[in-house]
Amino acid sequence: MIKLDDNTTQSFQNTTNCIEKVRKIRYYVEYVGT
């Protein structure tokens, strides 16, 4: 695993969290929309 500085790691975690939220929202919308 590549060693990253704290800022890069924090940014990466934030991005991952955003992606997870979007995926959950899209899943929810598709589930309700059917």
Number of C-alpha atoms within 10 A of each C-alpha: 3 4 7 10 8 9 9 11 12 12 11 13 12 12 12 12 12 12 12 12 12 12 12 12 12 12 12 11 11 10 9 8 7 5
